[in-house]
Amino acid sequence: MFNIAPKAMSVVCSDDELRVSLADGRTLTVPLAWFPRLAHASSGERADYELMGDGEGIHWPLVDEDISVAGLLAGQPSVEAKSPIV
């Protein structure tokens, strides 16, 4: 059996959620609070994304955020979300 990496097809960010549609038909929805850069970005900045590679990751150039699909599937929030607020 071989393992095919999940690939993003499209991304939608609301004020509260990041929703990623995958090529295999699944949709991932995670709290936008997991990614502080996106949470603090404008709706226009969140809408301006690029799929990396064949969809293995997502890049938001205006807010310098990169998220891997594998990380989303593993339930990994941004390191910035895990940092204590000072």
C-alpha positions in Angstrom: 0.0 0.0 0.0 1.3 3.5 -0.8 0.7 6.7 0.9 -0.5 9.7 -1.1 -0.1 13.1 0.5 -3.4 15.0 1.0 -3.7 18.0 -1.3 -5.6 21.2 -0.9 -7.9 22.3 -3.7 -9.4 25.5 -2.2 -9.3 27.6 1.0 -11.9 29.8 2.6 -11.2 31.9 5.7 -14.1 33.4 7.7 -13.6 35.6 10.7 -13.6 32.5 12.9 -12.6 29.5 10.8 -10.1 28.2 8.2 -11.8 25.8 5.8 -9.7 23.7 3.4 -11.2 21.5 0.7 -9.0 18.5 -0.2 -8.7 16.7 -3.5 -10.0 13.5 -1.9 -13.3 15.1 -1.0 -12.7 15.9 2.6 -13.1 19.3 4.1 -11.0 20.4 7.1 -12.3 23.2 9.3 -10.1 24.6 12.1 -10.4 27.6 14.4 -8.7 30.7 12.8 -7.3 31.4 16.3 -4.8 28.6 15.6 -3.1 30.9 13.2 -2.7 34.4 14.8 -1.3 36.0 11.6 -4.5 35.0 9.7 -6.7 35.9 12.6 -5.4 39.4 12.7 -5.3 39.8 8.9 -8.1 41.6 6.9 -10.5 39.5 4.9 -8.7 40.6 1.7 -5.4 39.5 3.0 -6.9 36.1 4.0 -8.4 35.7 0.6 -5.1 36.2 -1.1 -3.5 32.7 -0.8 -1.4 30.4 -3.0 -1.3 26.6 -3.0 2.2 25.4 -2.6 3.5 22.5 -4.6 0.6 20.3 -5.7 -1.5 21.5 -2.8 0.6 20.1 0.0 0.6 23.5 1.6 -1.0 27.0 1.6 0.9 30.3 1.5 -0.5 33.8 2.3 2.0 36.2 0.9 0.5 39.4 2.4 0.8 38.0 5.9 3.8 35.7 5.5 1.9 32.6 6.7 2.5 29.0 5.5 0.4 26.1 6.6 0.9 22.4 5.6 -2.1 20.2 4.9 -0.4 17.4 6.8 -0.1 19.8 9.8 -3.8 20.6 9.6 -4.7 16.9 9.5 -2.5 16.3 12.5 -4.3 19.1 14.4 -1.3 21.2 14.8 -1.9 24.9 15.4 0.8 27.5 14.6 3.7 27.7 17.1 2.6 31.4 17.5 -0.8 30.2 18.8 1.0 28.1 21.4 3.2 30.9 22.7 2.1 32.6 25.9 0.9 36.1 25.6 3.4 38.5 27.2 
